[in-house]
C-alpha cells in the first residue's frame, strides 16, 4: 500500500485485482472437487441395491435351510432377471432407474453354491456395475 495523506488510506487497484484472482482460483479448485458428486452418488446407490439383494439372498438361504415357509428355491439355473432378483429386496422390486446387467445371464446352481448377478443404472452415461451374490439353496 502507498503512503497517502492522513484519512486517505485504501487498497490500490492492483491489490484488489490480485485478491479477485486468488478468490477465482480457490473457487475453481472447490468447484472441480464437487462436480462428480452425482456419479459417486449413483455408484453408491447401485452398490447399495446389490448389497441388499445379497443380504436378502443370504437370508433366503438361511430360511430354506430351516424349512421356513415362503423361502425361494434357487435351484438348477437361476436367471439373473429383475423379477428373480426382486424376490430378495425388502420392497419386492428393483428401484426405477436401475436394472440387471446383461452379464452374467444366469447362475448354474448345479455346479456352484453361489453366483453373481450385475446391477447397473438404466442411464447409459454411467457404466458402473455392482455384483449381487445369489446363494443357491440346493
C-alpha positions in Angstrom: 0.0 0.0 0.0 1.2 3.5 -0.8 1.6 6.2 1.8 -1.2 8.6 1.5 -2.4 11.6 3.4 -3.9 11.1 6.8 -7.5 9.7 6.5 -7.0 8.7 2.8 -5.8 5.0 3.4 -7.0 2.3 1.0 -6.1 -0.5 -1.4 -4.6 0.0 -4.8 -6.2 -1.4 -7.9 -3.5 -4.0 -8.3 -4.1 -5.3 -4.8 -7.8 -5.6 -5.4 -7.3 -7.4 -8.7 -4.9 -9.9 -7.0 -7.5 -10.7 -4.3 -10.1 -11.3 -7.0 -7.7 -13.6 -8.9 -6.9 -15.6 -5.8 -10.6 -16.0 -4.9 -11.2 -17.1 -8.5 -8.5 -19.8 -8.3 -10.0 -21.0 -5.0 -13.5 -21.2 -6.5 -12.3 -23.2 -9.5 -10.5 -25.7 -7.2 -13.5 -26.1 -4.9 -16.0 -26.5 -7.8 -13.9 -29.2 -9.5 -13.9 -31.2 -6.3 -17.7 -31.3 -6.2 -18.6 -31.8 -9.9 -18.6 -35.6 -9.8 -20.9 -36.0 -6.8 -23.8 -37.2 -9.0 -21.8 -40.1 -10.4 -20.5 -41.0 -6.9 -24.0 -41.0 -5.5 -25.3 -43.2 -8.4 -22.4 -45.6 -7.8 -23.2 -45.8 -4.1 -26.9 -46.4 -4.9 -26.0 -49.3 -7.2 -23.7 -50.8 -4.6 -26.4 -50.5 -2.0 -29.0 -52.2 -4.2 -26.5 -55.1 -4.9 -25.8 -55.4 -1.2 -29.5 -55.5 -0.3 -30.0 -58.3 -2.9 -27.0 -60.2 -1.5 -28.3 -59.9 2.1 -31.8 -60.9 1.0 -30.4 -64.0 -0.8 -28.4 -64.9 2.3 -31.5 -64.6 4.5 -33.4 -66.7 1.9 -30.7 -69.4 2.1 -31.0 -69.5 5.9 -34.8 -69.7 5.7 -34.6 -72.5 3.2 -32.2 -74.4 5.4 -34.6 -74.0 8.3 -37.5 -75.1 6.1 -39.3 -71.8 6.6 -42.5 -71.3 4.6 -42.1 -68.7 1.8 -38.4 -69.3 1.2 -37.5 -69.2 -2.5 -35.9 -72.2 -4.1 -32.8 -71.2 -6.0 -32.0 -74.5 -7.9 -30.8 -75.5 -11.3 -30.2 -72.5 -13.5 -31.1 -69.2 -11.7 -31.7 -66.5 -14.3 -30.3 -63.1 -13.4 -33.5 -61.2 -14.2 -35.2 -58.2 -12.5 -38.1 -60.4 -11.4 -35.9 -63.0 -9.8 -33.6 -60.6 -8.0 -36.6 -58.5 -6.8 -37.6 -61.5 -4.7 -34.7 -60.7 -2.3 -35.5 -57.0 -2.0 -37.4 -55.7 1.0 -39.9 -53.8 -1.1 -40.1 -56.6 -3.8 -38.8 -54.6 -6.7 -35.7 -53.1 -8.2 -35.9 -49.3 -7.9 -36.8 -47.3 -11.0 -33.7 -46.3 -13.0 -31.8 -49.5 -12.2 -31.7 -52.8 -14.0 -29.9 -56.1 -14.2 -26.7 -56.1 -16.2 -26.5 -58.3 -19.3 -23.7 -60.5 -17.9 -23.7 -63.0 -16.4 -27.1 -64.1 -17.8 -27.6 -66.8 -15.2 -26.1 -68.9 -12.4 -25.7 -72.7 -12.7 -26.6 -73.9 -9.2 -25.8 -77.5 -10.2 -22.1 -76.7 -10.1 -21.7 -73.7 -7.8 -23.1 -72.8 -4.4 -23.4 -69.1 -5.2 -23.0 -66.8 -8.2 -23.2 -63.1 -9.1 -25.8 -61.0 -10.9 -24.8 -57.5 -12.0 -26.8 -54.4 -11.2 -26.5 -51.2 -13.3 -28.1 -47.9 -14.0 -30.5 -47.6 -16.9 -28.8 -44.3 -17.8 -26.2 -45.3 -20.4 -24.0 -42.4 -19.4 -23.0 -44.3 -16.3 -21.1 -47.6 -16.7 -20.7 -48.7 -13.0 -22.0 -52.2 -12.3 -22.2 -53.8 -8.9 -22.4 -57.6 -8.3 -25.1 -59.1 -6.1 -24.3 -62.5 -4.8 -27.0 -65.1 -5.1 -26.8 -68.1 -2.8 -28.1 -71.4 -4.2 -30.5 -73.4 -2.0 -29.8 -76.9 -3.1 
